[in-house]
Amino acid sequence: MRKPKLASQQPEPSAGADLAVALAVPRIVIERISPQVDGGRYPGKGVVGQPLGIEADIFIDGHDQLAAQVVWQAQGLGPQRVDMRALGNDRWQATFTPPVAGRQRFVIEAWLDTWATYRSELSKKAAAGVPTRLEVAEGRLMLDKVAARAKADAERGANPGGLEAARRESAERLAALARQLQGLDESLARDRLLADTTAALMNAVEERRFLMRSAEVVVDIERHRAGFASWYELFPRSQNRLGGGDASRHGTFDDVIARLPAIRAMGFDVLYFPPIHPIGTTHRKGRNNSLRAAHGDPGSAYAIGSAEGGHDAVHPQLGGIKAFRRLRAAAEDLGMELALDLAVQFSPDHPWVKQHPKWFSWRPDGSLRYAENPPKKYEDIVNIDFYSADDPAALWRALRDIVEYWVGEGVRTFRVDNPHTKPLPFWEWLIADIRGRHPDVIFLSEAFTRPAMMYRLAKIGFAQSYTYFTWRNTKAELSQYLTELTTQAPKDFYRPHFFVNTPDINPYFLQTSGRPGFLSRAALAATLSGLWGLYSGFELCEAAALPGKEEYLDSEKYQIKPRDWNAPGNIIREITRLNHIRRENPALQTHLGVKFYNAWNDQVVYYGKSTAERDPAKRNFVLIAVSLDPQRAQETYFEAPLWEFGLPDHGVLQVEELMGGGRFTWYGKLQHWRFLPELPFAIWRVRPGDAPSASAGGLGASQHHRP
């Protein structure tokens, strides 16, 4: 077979270049490959078992037909080839589903498809009624020529991978077809030449003229939960299986074990803890971030380190490492995993302050420099100097060893606190070092900062990222933000994790929205991204705030806060249903592929997601409409996207309303829906159809006004 020309080895003709150089320049161009980040400086990203779209511009001079394939190579597996298809305007696409995790590579190969070019010309002439006797003769000669060469190649053993027998069989079938054509009239012979079976035989053995191979592209494929997971955040110290609302009793990991079944029943599969380490006493914060702690105040979990140990120790009141191991095992039994907070923050009482004082930042007066994020001050937390004069390499290794310790304890997911305030080279090195040995480890970036920094953190290895979703509330804000994340450069490397709240963020919208606002934000997060999460208390619609701030009143960051998980007005049932819908619909298991459709009400955002099957009948296609008004009922006319199924404007869709359980039929493009605050959203699974279904009742069904 002809050796392909590599994009990285293309000669560059210039003024005065000799003819031999010009003749060696490839005719076929492959460029603008996606996913590719910063020209290959960073890998694109994918998830095991989730289709990955691969695209490129591929073209050649003239009007000849091209063919192209993605050649995928995963460690330990043989090359896998996937045909690309032309999208139009020289853009080509293939979809590949990675079977394993790890750094993987692909190239794109393109070549002049001589037979496709011939078929295209022959079919055009036949359609125009032009005589094709000579073209039929030409086709028969092409079959003979290709068959003879393929047979000779097979006999020489010129085809790698033990393909000689298959090519010999294809060559014999082509030769037989060429002989058959001699006895057929022009019309029948032409039909045989244009047949798909003939094209398949030719594709198997035809020479790939002007074969061009792109430069190698690296993609970081991560395990399934890197792209699809539902997170639940809680403070273990606030859990109290004994009940009674005793805020003086410090919860334990065994208390968390008692809560696991309820959390899992809501559909959450990742349980995330703020820091679980010993807490310092120097400058310990009191309730509501007061500068003085009262007796019994537990302090901020982020003031890590005391006489009991540092980042590799467990707060003794939680039960120690043995209790942690019991919890991890109990979570695994329920199909859940634990995520720990990696906070590079230190109490003045942290053991490292005495062991390695030069690793820390000191003021001219000899005091430790505490952390600040103006206007916030954290007197109970001190900073380290990543480029300390006292062996910074040892500091970096020590921080890496903290992660390695917890990986050894079975933790495979880390939420990293404020990574944008630490050096980017440190994170790039640490993540590569850890994932080089443990490719299943996931890092979530908690960086609420400038977009360029958030995106850079994703490029250097963070699998998931907090986002601006918390502050995107209007129809325009949501559609513009999701369009940026899913159609522009971030789509290749940035996985948004939509948390509806955090211990640090009590969104202004939720402070005044009441229960309907909590429902609408949960629906948006759970359906717009494959990754969503909530901080405990959200399901109880907690919203009491410090006046004028996005801070919780009586924040759990500074105190123990037991709760009544069955309090009236909770939205546990709706959250449970949302997570069930996510699991049952692959279209909702990624942020990619979202499309916004017309709904003629600015208080209603309306969008859809579908899987990638080309056959509309086989797609998982989900439509979502959410009222953004938590105070009043809203209704809207909207467009059913019949065109997505190749249907005319008077077409029919069969519909399942997944929250309420109703089944019905939409006739035509214009539809209508009414939303009440009790359930301000609807989720429809749709498919082509032509017959109505019986309507069934269910959760919230009474509020729906059907067309």
N, C-alpha and C positions, 0 to 999 in steps of 0.2 A: 504494500500500500504506500501511496505517496506520503512522505513525511510532511506534516502541517507546518506552515510558517507561524512563528510565535510573535505575538504583538510586541513582546519585549525585545525582540531581535530584529525588528524591521529596520532596514537601511533607510536613511533619510537622503533622498536625492536633492542636490542643490545646483545652483548655476555652475555649469561646466562639468557636472558629474558625468562619468562615462556611461555608455549604454548598458553595460553589464549590471551596474548598480540599479539603473532605472528599471530594467527588466525583472530584477529581484524584488522590487517593491510589491507587496500584496495588492491584489485588485479589490479584495473584500475588506471592508472597514467594520470593526467591532468597537463600539465606544459607549460611554455613558451607562456603564454596567451598574445595576442595582440588585441587591444591597452592596454598597461599597461606601466607605466613610472616609472622607478627606483623602480621596485618591488612593485608598488602601493603607493609610497610616494606622487606622483602627479597623477592627473587624466589624462587619454587620452582625446582626443578631437574629437568632431563630430559637424555636422551642421544639423539643422532641415530640413527634406525633402531630404537630401543627403545620399545615401547609405553608410553605415559604415561597413567595413570589419572587422570581428572578427575571429581570428585564434587561434589555440592551438595545441600542440602535445598531442595526446591521444593514449594510447596503453595498451595492456594487454599481459600476457604470452600466449604462444601457438598460435593457428591459428584461434581461434574463432572470429566471426564477432562482431563488436561494433556498437552502434548507439549513437548519441549525439545531444543535443539541447542547444541552447542559451535561457536562461530564462531572459527576460528583464523586469525591473521594473522602471516605471516612476511615479513620485509623482502624485497622483490623478487618475491613470489608473491601471487597473488590470494587472497581469503578462501576457506577450506576449511571446510565444514560437516560435522559428525558428529552423528548422532542419539544422544540419550541414552536410557537405559532405566531404568525404575523398579526399584529394588532392594527396595522395601518400606519402610514407616514414613517416607514422604516423602523418602527418600534416592534420588538419581538418579546414574547413572554413564555415562560414555563413555570410550572408549579411542582415543587418537590417537597416531600414530607420526610424530614430527617428521622432516621430510626434510632440513633444513639446520640448521647451528649458528648461534648468536647469540641476542640478546635478542628474544623473541617474545611475542606478546600473544594473549589470547583473552577472549571474553565468553561468557556463557551467555544464551541467549534461551529464554523459556518463554511459552506461550500456552494459552488455552482451546481444547481440541481438540473442537470441536462435533460433528464426525462420529464421533470415537471415543466420545464420550458417548452419541450416538444408537445406535451399534452395540452398546455395552454394554447399554443398556436393552432394545433389541430382542432381543438374544440371550437375555437373562435371561427375558423374557416367553415367547419361543419355547420355551425349555427347560422352563418351568413349565406349558406347554400353554395359555397365555392367548391368546385371539384377538388378532391383530395387524393387522387390516384397516386400522384408522386409522393405525397406526404406519407401515405400508407406504406409505400415501398421503402421510403426512408426509415420509417419506424421498424419495419421488419429487419432491415440491415442493422439498425442499432441493437435490436435484440440479439441477433447473431453475434455481433461484435462483442457485446458485453458478456454474453454467455461463454464465448470462447476464452476471453481473458480471465473470467472468474474461474473457469475450469482449470486453466493453466496455473493460476495462482494457488488453487487448492492442491493441485498435484505437487507443486513446489513446496507446499507447507508454508506459504508466505503470509498466512493470516494467523495472528497470535490468538491464544486462548482456546485452542482446539476447535476452531470454527470451520475447518476445512470441509468436513462432511456436510455441514449445513449449506455452505456456499456451493459445493458440488451439486447438491440436490437442487438448489435454486437455479444454477446454471443449466442443468439438464431440463428443467421445466421451461425455462425461457427458450432454449433451443427447440424444444418440442412445439412450443407456441409459434415460433417463427416458421416452422415447417407447416403447421396447420393454416397459417395465414395465407399461404400460397394457393390454397384451394378455395378460399372464400371470396365472395364479391366485395366490392369496395366498402359498402355500408357495414356489413357484418365484421369485416376485418378492422374497420375503424372503431367499432364498438368494443372489440376485444382489446385494441390498443389503448383505449381510454378507460378501460375497466380498473377499478381500485385494486383488484387482485394482481393485475399486471404491474401496477405502480409499486405494490408491496414487494413483489419479486425483484423489481429493478432497484428499489431502495436497499435491498439486502446485499446486492452484489455490485452495483454501479460504482464506477470510479468517482471519487469525490474531488472534482477538479477545483483548483485554486483553493484548496483547503486551508483555512485560516483558524488559528487558535489564539484566544485572548490570553492576556496575562492571568496568572492565578489569583483568585479572590478567596480571602479567608473569611469564614463565618463562624461565630461563636454560638454553638448550639447548646442550650441549657435544658435542664429537666423541666418537666411539665409545669411545676408550680412557680417557675420563674415567670411564666406568662399568664397562668390562670390559677388564682387562689383567692380565698375569702378570709380576711384577717380579722381577728378579735383581740383588742388590747385591754389588758387589765393590770392593776396593781395587786400582786399577791397579798400584800399586807392588809388590804381592805376586805379580803374574802373571809367570811365567818360562817362556817357550816352550822354553828350552834344557834344562829339567829339571834334575835333580840336587839339588834342594832347597837351593840356595844362598841363604841368608837375607841375605847381604851384597850380593847383586845387586839393584839397584833396577829394578823392572819398568817397561815403557814402554807407550805406546798401541799400538805394533806388537805387543807381547806379548798385549795384549787382543784385537787383531784375530785373532791365531792361535787364541784361545779362543772366538771368536764362534760358529763352527759347532756346537760342543758345547753351548753355552748355548742356542742356537736349537733344537737338536735336542731339548732337554728341554721345549721348548714355551714358553719365555719370550719376550716381545715387547718388554719395556722393560728396558734395562740401566741401572742407577742407580749413580752414583759418589758417595762422600763427596767433600769438597772436593778439587779438583785443582790448587789454586793454590800458589804459593811458600809455604814454611813458615818462620816466624820462628825465630831462635836464642836470643833472650832468654828465660830461664826455660823453655827447651825441656824437655819431659817425657821421661823415660826409660821403659824397659820397665815394664809393670804400673803406669803412672802414677806412677813414682818421680820425686822432685823434681829429680834430677840425671840428665842424659842422658850416656850413655857415648859414646865416639867411634864415629861411624857410626850412632847412633840417628837415625831419620828424623824423630822428633817427631810430635805430633798434627796431623792434617790440618786440624783446626779452628782452629789457631793461624795464621790466614791473614795473609800479608804479610811481605815481606822486601825486601832491596835489589833482588831480581829483579822485584818488582811486587806488585800487590794482587789484588783480586777479578776483574780483567779480564785477568789473566796466567795462564799455565800453568806449573806446576812444570817447571823446565828438564830435570830427569831423566826426565820423562815423554815428552819429545820435542818440546815446544813446540806452537804452534798449528797448524802444518802437519801434525803427526802426529795432532792431534785431528781435523782435517778428514778425514784419511784414514780414521780410525776411524768417524767419523760416516757417511761414504759407504759404508764396508763394512757397517755395521749396516743402513743403508737397503736395501742390496742383498739383505739377508737378511730384510727385512720387520720390522726392529727399529728402535727409536728410543732415543736416549740421554736420561737424566734426570740433571740436575745438582743438587747440593746448594747451596741458597741459604742460607748461614750468615752472618748479620750479626754477625760476630765478627772480632776484629782482634788480631793479634800486636802487642806493643809496637814491633816493627820495621816495621809496615805504613807505606807511604809517606804515608798520610793523617795519621799522628801528627805528622809534621813539617810537612806542608803545611797542615793544618787542626787545630792543637792544641786549639782551643776546642770542637771537635766531640766531645771525649772527656771522661770524668769523671775528676776529679783529687781526691786526698785533701788534707787540710790541710797535710801535710808536703811537698807538691809531687810525690808519686808518683802514677802512674796507678792508678785503681781497677780491680782485676782482677775477673773474673767469678766468681760463686759460685752454687751451687745446693745449699744446705746439706743434708747435711754435705759435699758435694763442693766442692772449690776448684780453680779453673783459673788458676793464676798466670801461665800462658803466654798468656792471653787478656784483653784489656782491653775496657771498655765504652764505647760512644758515648752521647752525651746527645741524644736525639731532639728535645728542646726547648732546644737550646743557645742561649745568648744571641747567638752568632755566626752569624746567618742560618740558622735551622733549615730554611727552605725550600730553600736550596742543598744542605743535607745530604740531604734527602729526594729531591731531584732526582738527586743523585749516586748514591744507592742505586738509584733507578729506572733510571738509565742503565747500571748493571751488568747488570740483567736485560735491558735493551734490547740491550746488546752481545752477550750470549749468544743472544738470539733471532736477532740478525743472523748468528750462526754456525750457525744451523739447529736450535737447541735449542728444543723446544716444551713441555717438562715440567720443573718445578722442585719438588724436595722442600725445604720450608722448615724449617730447624732452629729449634726452640723459638720459634715465633711468638708464643706466649702471654706471652713476656717482653719483647715490644716493643709499642708502642701500637697499639691496634685501629684508630684513625683512619688511621694510616700504612698498614696493610695494605689497608684498604678503598680508600684512594686509589690505592695502587700497583697493585693488581689491576685496578681499574676502568680505570686509565690504560693499562696494558699490553694488557688484553683489548679495550679500545676500538679499538686498532689491530690487534691480533693475537688474534681471538676463539678461535683454536685452541690458545692457551697454557693449560696445566693447572698448577695449584698444589696440592701435597699438603702438608697441615699435619701436622707432627710435634710434637704438643702432648699430652704425657701429663700431664694436669692435671685440674682440676675439670670436671665435665660442662658446667656453664653456659658456661665459657670455651671449651671444645672446640666446643660447638654454635654459639656466637657467631662463632667463626672461620669455620665453615662458612657461616653466614648472610651474612657480609660478602664472600664470594667464593672461599674455598678449595674446590676441586672435590672433593677427597678428604681423608680424615682418618685418621690412626692412631687406634687404639681401645684399649679395655680387654680385647680378645680374648685377649691374651697371658696375662692373669690370670684368665680364666674357664675353669675346668677341670672342674667337676662338671656333671652333667646339669641340675640346677636353675639353676646360674649361666649356663650357655649358653642355655637356653631363655628365661630371664627377660631376659637381655641382648638376644637377637635379637628378642624380642617388643617390647621398648622401641624398638629401632632401626627395626622394620618396621611397627609398627601405631600408634605414638604420634607426636607432633609431629615428631621428627627424620626421619621417612620422607620428608618433603617437601623437605629441604635437606641432609641429612647422609649422605654416601657413605662407608661404613666401608671402610677398607683393612686387611685382615687379614694383617699380617706375623707370621710364626711365630717370628722372632727378629730381633734387630738387633745391630750391634756394641756397643750399650750394654746390651742385655738378653739375658742367658743365663737363660731361665726356670727357676725351681726345678724345675718338673715335668720338664723335659728333662734336668736334671742327674742324675736317678736313673732315668729311664724306659728307657734303652737304645733300641735301634732301634724297637721297637713304639711307643713314645711319639712318636717323630719321625713315624712313619707316620700315627698317628691325628691328630696336630695338622695335618699337611699335608692330610689328607682333610677335616678340619673347615674349615680356612681356604679350601681350593679349592672347596668346595661350598656353604659358607654365604654367601660374598660373591662378587660379580663381580670384586672386586679382591683379589688376594692377592700376597704376596711373601715372599722368603726372603733372608737374608744368607748369602753363600757360606760353605761349611763345614757348613751344615745338611744338605745331601745326603750328607755324610760322617758325620753323626750326631755332630758335635763337641759336647762338653758339659763339658769340664774347666773348673772354676770356681775363682775365689778363694774360700776357705772362708767360708761364711756370707753370701755376696753373690751377686747376680744379675749378676756380672761374669765375663767369660771370663778364665781364667788365660792369661798370655802374650797379652794382647789385641792384636789387629791394629791397634787405634787407635794403638798406640805402637811398633809394630815391623813389619818385613816378615815375611810369613808364607807361604812357598810351601807347596803341598799336592800330594799324590798324588791326582789326581782319579779314579783307578781303585782306590782303597783297598778292601780287603774290607769287606763289611758296608754298603756304600753303598746308598742308596735312589733312585738315579738312574732306574732302570727304572720304579719306581712313580710318581715325580714326573712322568716323561714321560707315563705313561698318564693320570694325573690331568689334566694340561693338555690332552691330546687329548680326553678326555671333556668337559671344559669347552667346548672349541671346537665339539664336535659336538652339544651340547645347549643350546639357547637359554635354557632354564629356569634354568641355572646361571650365566648371565651377568649376574645382578643379585642383590643381597641381598634384594630385595623379593619378597614372595609365599611366603616360607618358612612352613610349617606343621609343628608338632610333633605327632606321633601317639603312640599308646600302645605302649610296649614294657615288659613286666613284668620289668624288671631295672634297678636304679638305676645299674648300670655300663654301660648301653647307651643312647645318645641316638639317637633315630630321628625323622627329619623328611623332608619332601618339598617339591618345588618344581614348578610347572608354568607353561606359557605361558598366555596369556589367551584362547585360542580358546574360544568357547562350546560348540562341538561336541566332546564328549569324545574322539571318535575321532581328531581332528586335533591334540590337545594333545601337546606334549612334556612328559611327566610323569616325573619322576625321584624315586626314593626313596633315602635314604641312612641307613645304620645304622652307628654307630661305637662300638666298645668303648673305654671310658675307662680300662680296667685294662691297663697295659702288662706286667704280671707273669704273669698267668694267663689261661687260656682262659675265655671267657664265652659263655653261650648264653641265648637269650630267646625267649619267645613274643611275637608282636606282631600288631597289626591291619593287614591290608591295607585301605587306605581305599577300599573298593568304592563307598561313597556319593559319592565325588568324581566317579565316572563314571555316577552314576544307577543303580547295580547293587544288587540285593538282597544280603543277607548270604550267600547261597549262590552268588553270582556268581563269574565267572571272569576272571582277568587273565593275559595273556601277558607273560612276564618275560624280560628280558635282563640277566644279571649282567655289568656293563660292565668290571669289573676282570678277571674270570676268563674271560669270553666264553661262559658257559653260557646256554642257552635252555631254559625250562621253563614250567610252568603252575601258577598258584596257584588252588586251588579253595576258595572260602569265605573268610571274614574272618580266621580264626585261622591264623597261620603261625609257623614256627619257624626259627631260624638259630643256628649255632654259629661263634664267632670264635676263631681261634688267634692268638697274638702275632705269628706270621710275616706275617699280613695281617689286622689287627684292624678291618677295616671292609668294608662291601659297598655297592655302588652299583647300583641296579636301574632300568632303564627299563621302564615298564609301560604297557600299553594294554588296552582291553577285548578279550576273546576267549572262545572256547568250545571250543578244541581244543588238546590238548597239543602241545608241540614237542619235538624230539629234544634231549637234553642234550649239550653240547659241553664239552670240557675247556678249560683255559687257565690263566692266571696265578693261582695260589692256589686252584684249583678243588678240590683235595683236602681243604681245610679246611672246606668248606661242608657243613653238615648240612641237607639239604632236608626239608621236611615230607612 
